Amino acid sequence: MPGDANGNSQPAWRPAPLLVASGLLHLALLGTVCLRPVLWPWGLGLLLLNHLLISLCGLLPRCRWLGPTLVRLPEAARQRGEVALTFDDGPDPEVTPQVLALLAAHGVHATFFCIGQRAAAHPELCQALVDAGHEVGNHGHRHPWHASFMGPGGWRDEISQGQATLHRLTAQTPRFYRAVAGLRNPFLAPVLHRLGLQLAAWTRRAYDTRCGDPDVVLRRLTHRLAAGDILLLHDGHGARTPQGEPVVLAVLPRLLARLASQGLRPVTLSQACTPP
């Protein structure tokens, strides 16, 4: 039985049912075309539809058809009234310290999905995250825009380098990985399994890398907000308000106040997913 990144044994990886069905379809069509070559146009059409479906699943961050994906907190966390604040693309020397100060003022912990290269450039911020009780997640080492086109080797290098960098800087082994923009392909799941990582998506996304209007960003995060939600914000690569302020800094105090008014308690992903 193989071990994960923490040295714990785990079951062998099994492909998602959609991928199993896709493999069987390929074999069936190959056999059919060998026996009845005249049917090749139909076979080609079915294969194209099959690959189109797989590609579509890779474009939908919350889709579970390519492998396990954490989209909402477990039922036990919902019963406890918990939500998870997550921040991507940091650490950023200007924004991250201010985010940490706001969270500390409210006694809140969050999960920061850090980019390996940015973490290596600002190791003091990574240490500050850990010292404040926050969780560090893996957001890849280089954060390449073309990550969803990578093969097994590309995924392995990108994620394992990020994992090694973050472990070296924080002495924590990240438990969760978040794909760039949530985009992926069928090669990602077995790499995550081998590294002992869980893919984490979100329930609510603010698009705060493109929208600098605090009211719009807050509305997107709080529409039908409920226990179990995973909220996505950015402490790196974020948009700015018309006044030049990072929009996350304008939104976060209001968001924290809204959570408190609804009796929702922000926790890290690991806190929410670890049985009491």
C-alpha positions in Angstrom: 0.0 0.0 0.0 1.6 3.3 -1.0 2.2 6.2 1.3 1.1 9.8 1.1 3.2 13.0 1.6 3.0 12.6 5.4 4.2 9.0 5.3 0.8 7.5 6.0 -0.5 4.5 4.1 -3.4 5.0 1.8 -5.4 2.9 -0.6 -4.3 2.6 -4.3 -5.6 5.3 -6.6 -8.7 4.5 -8.5 -9.8 6.6 -11.5 -13.1 8.3 -11.4 -16.1 6.4 -13.0 -16.2 8.8 -15.9 -12.6 8.0 -16.8 -13.2 4.3 -16.4 -16.2 4.6 -18.7 -14.1 6.7 -21.2 -11.4 4.0 -21.3 -14.0 1.2 -21.9 -15.6 3.3 -24.6 -12.3 3.7 -26.4 -11.8 -0.1 -26.3 -15.3 -0.8 -27.5 -15.0 1.6 -30.4 -11.7 0.2 -31.4 -13.1 -3.3 -31.5 -16.2 -2.1 -33.4 -14.2 -0.3 -36.0 -11.8 -3.3 -36.5 -14.8 -5.5 -37.1 -16.9 -3.0 -39.1 -14.6 -0.4 -40.6 -17.5 1.3 -42.2 -18.6 2.6 -38.8 -15.5 4.6 -38.2 -17.2 8.0 -38.7 -19.7 7.1 -35.9 -16.8 6.0 -33.7 -14.9 9.2 -34.3 -18.0 11.3 -33.4 -18.5 9.4 -30.1 -14.8 9.8 -29.2 -15.1 13.6 -29.9 -18.1 13.9 -27.7 -16.4 11.9 -25.0 -13.3 14.1 -25.0 -15.5 17.2 -25.1 -17.3 16.0 -21.9 -14.0 15.4 -20.2 -12.7 18.8 -21.2 -15.9 20.5 -20.0 -15.5 18.8 -16.6 -11.9 20.2 -16.4 -13.3 23.7 -17.0 -15.8 23.5 -14.1 -13.9 23.9 -10.8 -16.7 22.4 -8.7 -17.1 19.3 -10.9 -16.3 16.0 -9.2 -16.4 13.8 -12.3 -12.6 13.9 -12.8 -11.8 13.0 -9.2 -12.5 13.9 -5.5 -13.0 17.7 -5.0 -13.7 19.5 -1.8 -16.5 22.0 -2.7 -18.3 22.3 0.6 -17.3 21.6 4.2 -18.3 18.2 5.7 -21.7 17.8 7.3 -20.2 17.9 10.8 -18.6 21.3 10.1 -22.0 22.6 8.8 -23.7 21.4 12.0 -21.1 23.4 13.9 -21.9 26.6 11.9 -18.4 26.7 10.3 -17.3 28.3 7.0 -13.8 28.5 5.5 -12.1 31.6 4.3 -9.4 30.9 1.7 -6.9 33.3 0.1 -5.1 32.5 -3.1 -2.0 33.7 -5.0 0.1 35.1 -2.0 2.0 35.8 -0.1 2.1 39.5 -1.1 4.4 41.8 0.9 1.9 44.7 0.7 -1.5 42.9 1.1 -0.8 39.8 3.1 0.3 41.5 6.4 -2.8 43.7 6.3 -5.0 40.7 5.7 -3.3 39.0 8.7 -3.9 42.0 10.9 -7.6 42.1 10.0 -8.0 38.4 10.7 -6.2 38.7 14.0 -8.4 41.6 15.1 -11.4 39.4 14.7 -9.8 36.2 16.1 -10.3 34.4 12.8 -8.2 31.7 11.1 -8.0 31.0 7.4 -6.3 28.9 4.7 -3.8 30.6 2.5 -3.1 28.8 -0.8 0.5 30.1 -1.5 2.5 30.0 -4.7 5.9 28.3 -4.1 8.0 31.0 -5.8 6.3 33.8 -4.1 6.6 32.0 -0.7 10.3 31.5 -1.3 10.7 35.3 -2.1 8.9 36.2 1.2 9.7 33.5 3.7 9.0 35.8 6.6 5.3 36.1 5.5 5.0 32.3 5.4 6.3 32.1 8.9 3.9 34.8 10.0 1.0 32.8 8.6 1.9 29.8 10.6 2.7 31.7 13.8 -0.8 33.3 13.6 -2.4 29.9 13.4 -3.4 29.9 9.8 -3.1 27.0 7.4 -0.9 27.0 4.3 -2.2 25.3 1.2 -0.4 24.4 -2.0 -1.2 26.6 -5.1 1.6 25.2 -7.2 5.2 26.4 -7.5 5.0 28.7 -10.5 1.2 29.2 -10.9 1.4 28.7 -14.8 -1.6 29.8 -16.7 -1.4 26.7 -18.9 -1.4 24.3 -16.0 -4.6 22.6 -17.1 -2.8 21.5 -20.3 0.0 19.7 -18.5 0.6 16.0 -18.5 1.5 13.8 -15.5 5.1 15.0 -15.4 4.2 18.6 -15.5 1.6 18.3 -12.7 4.0 16.3 -10.6 6.8 18.8 -10.9 4.6 21.8 -10.4 2.9 20.5 -7.3 5.7 18.6 -5.7 8.0 21.6 -6.0 5.4 23.8 -4.3 4.9 21.2 -1.6 8.6 20.9 -0.9 9.0 24.7 -0.8 6.1 25.3 1.6 7.2 22.5 3.8 10.7 23.8 4.0 9.5 27.3 4.8 6.8 26.5 7.3 7.6 23.0 8.6 4.0 22.2 7.7 3.0 19.7 5.0 0.2 21.2 3.0 -2.9 19.0 3.0 -4.9 20.7 0.3 -4.1 21.8 -3.3 -6.0 24.4 -5.3 -5.6 24.4 -9.1 -4.9 27.6 -11.0 -8.4 29.1 -11.5 -9.7 25.7 -10.6 -8.9 24.3 -14.0 -7.5 20.8 -14.4 -7.5 17.6 -16.5 -7.6 13.9 -15.9 -3.8 13.7 -15.1 -4.2 15.8 -11.9 -6.0 13.4 -9.6 -3.4 10.5 -9.6 -0.6 13.1 -8.9 -2.6 14.5 -5.9 -3.3 11.1 -4.6 0.4 10.1 -4.8 1.4 13.3 -2.9 -1.3 12.9 -0.3 -3.1 16.1 -1.3 -6.8 16.8 -1.6 -8.1 19.1 -4.3 -10.0 22.1 -2.8 -12.4 24.2 -4.8 -14.9 26.6 -3.3 -18.6 27.4 -2.8 -18.5 31.1 -3.4 -16.1 33.1 -5.5 -15.8 36.9 -5.6 -13.8 37.3 -8.8 -11.8 39.8 -6.8 -8.8 39.6 -9.2 -11.0 41.4 -11.8 -13.6 43.4 -9.9 -12.5 46.4 -7.8 -16.0 47.3 -6.6 -16.2 46.2 -2.9 -20.0 46.2 -2.9 -20.1 43.7 -5.8 -17.4 41.5 -4.4 -19.2 41.4 -1.0 -22.5 40.6 -2.6 -21.0 37.7 -4.5 -19.5 36.3 -1.3 -22.6 36.7 0.8 -25.5 35.8 -1.5 -27.2 32.8 0.2 -24.2 32.5 2.5 -24.5 29.5 4.8 -22.7 27.1 7.1 -20.4 24.8 5.1 -19.4 27.4 2.5 -15.8 27.8 1.3 -15.1 31.4 0.3 -12.4 32.3 -2.2 -10.6 35.6 -2.0 -7.1 36.7 -3.1 -4.3 38.3 -1.1 -2.2 38.2 -4.3 -3.0 39.4 -7.9 -6.1 41.1 -6.5 -8.0 44.0 -8.1 -8.0 47.5 -6.6 -10.8 49.9 -5.8 -11.1 53.2 -7.7 -9.2 54.8 -4.8 -6.3 52.4 -5.3 -6.9 50.2 -2.2 -6.6 46.4 -2.6 -10.3 45.3 -2.8 -9.8 42.4 -0.4 -8.9 44.9 2.3 -12.0 46.9 1.7 -14.2 43.8 1.7 -12.8 41.7 4.5 -13.9 43.8 7.5 -17.5 43.9 6.2 -17.4 40.2 5.3 -16.2 39.2 8.8 -18.9 41.4 10.4 -21.5 39.6 8.2 -20.2 36.2 9.3 -20.4 37.2 12.9 -24.0 38.6 12.5 -25.1 35.2 11.0 -23.4 33.2 13.7 -21.0 31.6 11.3 -17.5 30.7 12.5 -14.5 30.9 10.1 -12.1 28.0 10.4 -9.3 26.5 8.4 -10.0 23.7 5.9 -8.1 21.2 8.1 -10.1 22.2 11.2 -13.3 21.7 9.3 -12.3 18.4 7.8 -10.7 16.8 10.9 -13.1 14.7 13.0 -13.5 16.1 16.6 
